[in-house]
Amino acid sequence: MRDRSGAGTSECAACSWLFLDLSRSRSRRWCSMATCGNRAKAQRHYHAIKATP
């Protein structure tokens, strides 16, 4: 996978793995919801709870 120009490949920001984004809108953000997606959602929830007075 040398050429990533518009081929639907993306890099996961959490783990730097490449994954093939076959979603209609090409908006997938994680390589796997079970690992990186869960981690990102848990972190977002933690910060939301912490920011609530």
SEMAR-600130 format. One line per 8 residues: their letters; for each residue x, y, z of N, C-alpha, C, CB. Coordinates in Angstrom, 3 decimals. Glycine has a CB too. Layout:
<nodes>
A = X Y Z X Y Z X Y Z X Y Z | ...
</nodes>
This chain:
<nodes>
MRDRSGAG = 0.834 -1.183 0.000 0.000 0.000 0.000 0.874 1.240 0.000 -0.946 0.001 1.205 | 1.478 1.493 -1.067 2.351 2.663 -1.134 1.592 3.926 -1.487 3.448 2.435 -2.141 | 0.620 3.820 -2.373 -0.127 4.997 -2.804 -1.476 5.030 -2.097 -0.315 5.002 -4.343 | -1.661 6.027 -1.198 -2.900 6.126 -0.442 -3.807 7.221 -0.986 -2.601 6.382 1.019 | -3.590 7.684 -2.184 -4.352 8.809 -2.728 -5.759 8.384 -3.145 -3.617 9.417 -3.923 | -6.716 8.647 -2.271 -8.106 8.396 -2.597 -8.516 6.943 -2.685 -8.412 9.032 -3.852 | -7.698 6.044 -2.242 -8.019 4.621 -2.337 -8.896 4.163 -1.191 -6.752 3.797 -2.370 | -9.291 5.068 -0.301 -10.118 4.704 0.831 -9.320 4.213 2.015 -11.092 3.665 0.427
TSECAACS = -8.027 4.466 2.021 -7.213 4.075 3.159 -7.075 5.250 4.109 -5.829 3.576 2.702 | -7.003 4.952 5.371 -6.847 5.969 6.401 -5.886 5.454 7.450 -8.208 6.344 7.035 | -5.382 6.370 8.237 -4.499 5.995 9.332 -5.215 6.294 10.637 -3.134 6.748 9.251 | -5.241 5.320 11.522 -5.866 5.486 12.827 -4.975 6.402 13.669 -6.088 4.101 13.533 | -5.558 7.463 14.203 -4.785 8.417 14.999 -4.309 7.816 16.320 -5.616 9.658 15.272 | -5.045 6.850 16.830 -4.701 6.274 18.126 -3.537 5.295 18.059 -5.896 5.584 18.705 | -3.477 4.490 17.001 -2.453 3.445 16.967 -1.581 3.488 15.705 -3.112 2.092 17.072 | -1.879 4.360 14.774 -1.141 4.542 13.523 -1.249 3.372 12.556 0.291 4.783 13.828
WLFLDLSR = -2.217 2.480 12.756 -2.464 1.407 11.798 -3.185 1.967 10.594 -3.281 0.266 12.436 | -2.935 1.397 9.442 -3.692 1.741 8.244 -4.905 0.833 8.158 -2.814 1.618 6.966 | -6.025 1.378 7.702 -7.208 0.561 7.505 -7.935 1.030 6.260 -8.134 0.617 8.737 | -8.702 0.147 5.686 -9.460 0.433 4.485 -10.831 0.956 4.882 -9.582 -0.822 3.590 | -11.124 2.189 4.529 -12.399 2.817 4.864 -13.376 2.596 3.713 -12.217 4.337 5.154 | -14.296 1.659 3.900 -15.284 1.356 2.870 -16.635 2.000 3.159 -15.449 -0.142 2.738 | -16.680 2.893 4.137 -17.942 3.564 4.441 -18.306 4.508 3.299 -17.847 4.339 5.783 | -19.586 4.766 3.167 -20.074 5.601 2.067 -19.472 7.004 2.097 -21.590 5.694 2.118
SRSRRWCS = -19.369 7.583 3.285 -18.881 8.964 3.398 -17.381 9.072 3.640 -19.603 9.660 4.508 | -16.693 7.933 3.710 -15.242 7.909 3.973 -14.905 8.666 5.263 -14.466 8.526 2.780 | -15.736 8.442 6.307 -15.564 9.182 7.554 -15.147 8.304 8.729 -16.837 9.892 7.896 | -14.757 7.076 8.466 -14.340 6.182 9.546 -13.082 6.730 10.191 -14.103 4.742 9.021 | -13.027 6.691 11.544 -11.905 7.292 12.259 -10.985 6.300 12.937 -12.416 8.229 13.269 | -11.471 5.076 13.176 -10.682 4.108 13.928 -10.474 2.843 13.129 -11.351 3.783 15.250 | -9.405 2.147 13.439 -9.140 0.861 12.796 -10.139 -0.181 13.277 -7.698 0.394 13.080 | -10.479 -0.142 14.566 -11.403 -1.109 15.144 -12.176 -0.451 16.278 -10.649 -2.365 15.649
MATCGNRA = -13.483 -0.592 16.270 -14.285 -0.030 17.347 -13.981 -0.727 18.666 -15.775 -0.140 17.019 | -13.615 -1.992 18.611 -13.351 -2.747 19.835 -12.116 -2.268 20.579 -13.201 -4.201 19.511 | -11.150 -1.704 19.881 -9.924 -1.272 20.556 -9.812 0.251 20.558 -8.688 -1.892 19.879 | -9.500 0.833 19.456 -9.254 2.276 19.396 -10.529 3.098 19.564 -8.593 2.631 18.082 | -11.625 2.647 18.994 -12.887 3.374 19.121 -13.365 3.404 20.554 -13.949 2.752 18.238 | -13.275 2.294 21.241 -13.683 2.234 22.635 -12.805 3.136 23.485 -13.627 0.797 23.151 | -11.529 3.130 23.229 -10.587 3.969 23.981 -10.922 5.453 23.794 -9.130 3.688 23.532 | -11.199 5.855 22.564 -11.510 7.258 22.273 -12.831 7.678 22.911 -11.566 7.488 20.759
KAQRHYHA = -13.830 6.811 22.845 -15.123 7.141 23.452 -15.022 7.210 24.976 -16.181 6.108 23.044 | -14.265 6.326 25.574 -14.086 6.351 27.028 -13.362 7.619 27.458 -13.306 5.110 27.501 | -12.361 8.025 26.701 -11.625 9.249 27.020 -12.522 10.478 26.887 -10.400 9.389 26.107 | -13.339 10.518 25.835 -14.270 11.630 25.642 -15.276 11.692 26.789 -15.004 11.494 24.293 | -15.787 10.547 27.224 -16.732 10.487 28.336 -16.073 10.962 29.636 -17.272 9.052 28.503 | -14.853 10.523 29.886 -14.125 10.938 31.081 -13.986 12.458 31.140 -12.742 10.279 31.116 | -13.604 13.070 30.040 -13.417 14.520 30.022 -14.751 15.256 30.139 -12.695 14.944 28.742 | -15.815 14.692 29.596 -17.129 15.318 29.716 -17.606 15.293 31.166 -18.148 14.610 28.808
IKATP = -17.402 14.186 31.849 -17.800 14.075 33.260 -16.938 14.988 34.127 -17.686 12.608 33.748 | -15.662 15.046 33.839 -14.736 15.880 34.614 -15.059 17.361 34.458 -13.288 15.615 34.183 | -15.530 17.787 33.280 -15.822 19.193 33.011 -17.163 19.632 33.598 -15.812 19.444 31.517 | -18.027 18.687 33.929 -19.332 19.024 34.488 -19.166 19.464 35.939 -20.304 17.819 34.388 | -19.689 20.668 36.273 -19.527 21.157 37.656 -20.370 20.395 38.654 -19.877 22.621 37.735
</nodes>
